[in-house]
Amino acid sequence: MNSPVHGGLAIYIVEDDAAMRDSLSLMLGLLGFRTVSFDSAEAFIQTYRDEWTGCVVADLRLPGMSGLELQADLRERGKHLPFVIITGHGDVKSARAAFQSEAVDFIEKPFDEAELRAAIEKGFDRESQRMQRAETGTDQTLKLAKLTHREREVLQLVGKGLHAKEIAAYLDISARTVEVHKARLMAKLEARNVSELVRFALAAERP
């Protein structure tokens, strides 16, 4: 059952030790987290879906692909689920590799509940921010798609800091027509002011 605190976010436990895997699942479940468990990185990859959101808690040493290799594999595919790496065999080199791949934390066993929970909450915060940015980007894309070619031209010039008369001269139209286009841009993009139009202009420039 989903925790109302964490919404649809889940913890994906990747641990080959059955006792540790069950212990983690029970502990995190009692804390109100939704968990899904896997006994190997390969099992996780075979089941993985792009719509999954949350945080991965993976053991460093696994049969076959390691926790770090799983993290690197997902990054290469452009997937950004936060990772918490746990291990009974920590070393500086492994910790460095984990953090270079943007791991949330690198925790050595035995660890306490509070330490793991803090790392997961940090991962959830990072995931929530990523989802919010993605949602904002999608919303901007949909709004920009409503614009006509001329409105996009006006928006681009507004983004460069040009005033109505300058835009009019550049596009060889009247200043009044420019103001009409700006008013339509404000309405279509639901922008409250010129500063927000500039933000949309910058978004439109990004590939």
C-alpha positions as CSV (number, residue, x, y, z in Angstrom):
1,M,0.0,0.0,0.0
2,N,1.4,3.4,-0.9
3,S,2.3,5.8,1.9
4,P,0.3,9.0,1.6
5,V,3.6,10.8,2.5
6,H,5.5,9.5,-0.4
7,G,2.7,9.2,-3.0
8,G,3.7,6.9,-5.9
9,L,7.3,6.8,-4.9
10,A,8.7,3.3,-4.1
11,I,12.0,1.8,-2.9
12,Y,13.5,-0.8,-5.1
13,I,15.7,-3.1,-3.0
14,V,18.4,-4.9,-5.0
15,E,20.0,-7.4,-2.5
16,D,21.1,-11.0,-3.1
17,D,21.1,-12.0,0.6
18,A,17.6,-13.2,1.2
19,A,17.7,-12.4,5.0
20,M,19.0,-8.9,4.4
21,R,16.5,-8.3,1.6
22,D,13.5,-9.4,3.8
23,S,14.8,-7.4,6.7
24,L,15.1,-4.3,4.6
25,S,11.7,-4.8,3.1
26,L,10.1,-5.3,6.5
27,M,11.9,-2.4,8.2
28,L,11.1,0.1,5.4
29,G,7.5,-1.2,5.1
30,L,7.0,-0.5,8.8
31,L,8.3,3.0,8.2
32,G,5.5,3.6,5.6
33,F,7.5,3.1,2.5
34,R,6.4,0.9,-0.5
35,T,9.1,-1.6,-1.4
36,V,9.8,-3.9,-4.4
37,S,12.6,-6.4,-4.0
38,F,15.0,-8.1,-6.4
39,D,17.7,-10.6,-5.8
40,S,20.0,-9.3,-8.6
41,A,20.7,-6.3,-10.8
42,E,19.8,-8.4,-13.8
43,A,16.3,-9.2,-12.3
44,F,15.8,-5.4,-11.7
45,I,16.7,-4.6,-15.3
46,Q,14.5,-7.2,-16.7
47,T,11.5,-5.9,-14.7
48,Y,12.3,-2.2,-14.9
49,R,9.8,0.2,-16.4
50,D,10.4,3.8,-17.4
51,E,7.5,5.0,-15.3
52,W,9.0,3.8,-12.1
53,T,9.7,6.6,-9.6
54,G,11.4,6.5,-6.2
55,C,14.8,5.4,-5.0
56,V,17.0,2.3,-5.5
57,V,18.7,0.7,-2.5
58,A,21.3,-1.6,-4.0
59,D,24.1,-3.7,-2.5
60,L,27.5,-3.0,-3.8
61,R,28.5,-6.6,-4.3
62,L,25.9,-8.7,-6.2
63,P,26.2,-11.9,-8.3
64,G,26.8,-10.8,-11.8
65,M,26.3,-7.0,-12.3
66,S,27.3,-5.0,-9.1
67,G,25.2,-2.2,-7.6
68,L,27.6,0.3,-9.1
69,E,27.3,-1.3,-12.5
70,L,23.5,-1.2,-12.2
71,Q,23.6,2.5,-11.4
72,A,26.0,3.2,-14.3
73,D,23.8,1.1,-16.7
74,L,20.7,3.2,-15.8
75,R,22.6,6.5,-16.2
76,E,23.8,5.4,-19.6
77,R,20.2,4.9,-20.6
78,G,19.3,8.3,-19.4
79,K,17.4,7.0,-16.3
80,H,17.9,9.0,-13.2
81,L,16.4,7.0,-10.3
82,P,18.4,8.0,-7.2
83,F,20.7,5.3,-5.7
84,V,21.6,4.5,-2.2
85,I,24.5,2.0,-2.2
86,I,24.9,-0.3,0.8
87,T,27.8,-2.6,1.4
88,G,29.7,-4.7,3.9
89,H,32.9,-4.1,2.0
90,G,33.2,-0.4,1.7
91,D,36.4,1.3,0.4
92,V,37.2,4.8,-0.8
93,K,37.4,3.8,-4.5
94,S,33.9,2.3,-4.5
95,A,32.5,5.2,-2.6
96,R,34.1,7.6,-5.0
97,A,32.7,5.7,-8.0
98,A,29.2,5.7,-6.4
99,F,29.2,9.5,-5.8
100,Q,30.6,10.2,-9.3
101,S,27.5,8.4,-10.6
102,E,25.4,10.7,-8.4
103,A,24.6,8.2,-5.7
104,V,22.6,9.8,-2.8
105,D,24.7,8.0,-0.2
106,F,27.1,5.1,0.3
107,I,26.3,3.3,3.6
108,E,28.4,0.6,5.2
109,K,26.8,-2.3,7.0
110,P,25.8,-2.6,9.8
111,F,23.8,0.6,9.5
112,D,21.0,1.9,11.6
113,E,17.4,2.6,10.6
114,A,17.8,6.4,11.0
115,E,20.8,6.5,8.7
116,L,19.1,4.6,5.9
117,R,15.9,6.5,6.3
118,A,17.7,9.8,6.0
119,A,19.4,8.7,2.8
120,I,16.1,7.5,1.3
121,E,14.3,10.7,2.2
122,K,17.1,12.6,0.5
123,G,16.7,10.4,-2.6
124,F,12.9,10.9,-2.6
125,D,13.5,14.7,-2.4
126,R,15.8,14.5,-5.4
127,E,13.3,12.4,-7.3
128,S,10.4,14.7,-6.5
129,Q,12.4,17.7,-7.8
130,R,13.3,15.8,-11.0
131,M,9.6,14.9,-11.5
132,Q,8.6,18.5,-11.0
133,R,11.2,19.8,-13.5
134,A,10.0,17.2,-16.0
135,E,6.4,18.2,-15.5
136,T,7.2,21.8,-15.9
137,G,9.1,21.1,-19.1
138,T,6.2,19.1,-20.5
139,D,3.8,21.9,-19.6
140,Q,6.0,24.5,-21.3
141,T,6.3,22.3,-24.4
142,L,2.6,21.9,-24.7
143,K,2.0,25.6,-24.4
144,L,4.7,26.5,-26.9
145,A,3.2,24.1,-29.4
146,K,0.1,26.3,-29.5
147,L,2.0,29.3,-30.9
148,T,1.9,30.4,-34.5
149,H,5.1,30.9,-36.5
150,R,4.7,34.7,-36.1
151,E,4.1,34.4,-32.4
152,R,7.2,32.4,-32.0
153,E,9.2,35.0,-33.8
154,V,7.8,37.7,-31.5
155,L,8.6,35.6,-28.5
156,Q,12.2,35.0,-29.6
157,L,12.7,38.8,-30.0
158,V,11.1,39.5,-26.6
159,G,13.5,37.0,-25.1
160,K,16.4,39.0,-26.6
161,G,15.2,42.1,-24.8
162,L,13.8,44.0,-27.8
163,H,10.9,46.5,-27.2
164,A,7.8,46.6,-29.3
165,K,9.1,49.3,-31.8
166,E,12.3,47.4,-32.3
167,I,10.4,44.1,-32.9
168,A,8.1,45.9,-35.3
169,A,11.0,47.3,-37.3
170,Y,12.8,43.9,-37.3
171,L,9.6,42.0,-38.6
172,D,8.4,44.9,-40.7
173,I,5.0,45.1,-39.0
174,S,3.4,47.8,-36.9
175,A,4.1,48.3,-33.2
176,R,0.4,47.8,-32.5
177,T,0.5,44.4,-34.2
178,V,3.4,43.5,-32.1
179,E,1.4,44.4,-29.0
180,V,-1.4,42.2,-30.2
181,H,0.9,39.3,-30.6
182,K,2.4,39.9,-27.2
183,A,-1.1,39.9,-25.7
184,R,-1.9,36.6,-27.4
185,L,1.5,35.2,-26.2
186,M,0.6,36.2,-22.6
187,A,-2.8,34.4,-22.9
188,K,-1.6,31.2,-24.6
189,L,1.4,30.8,-22.3
190,E,-0.5,31.9,-19.2
191,A,2.4,34.3,-18.5
192,R,1.8,37.0,-15.9
193,N,4.5,39.4,-17.2
194,V,7.3,39.9,-19.7
195,S,9.8,38.1,-17.4
196,E,7.8,35.0,-17.8
197,L,7.7,35.4,-21.5
198,V,11.5,35.6,-21.4
199,R,11.5,32.3,-19.5
200,F,9.4,30.7,-22.2
201,A,11.6,32.2,-24.9
202,L,14.7,30.5,-23.4
203,A,12.8,27.2,-23.1
204,A,11.9,27.5,-26.8
205,E,15.5,27.8,-27.7
206,R,16.5,24.6,-26.0
207,P,16.6,21.5,-28.2
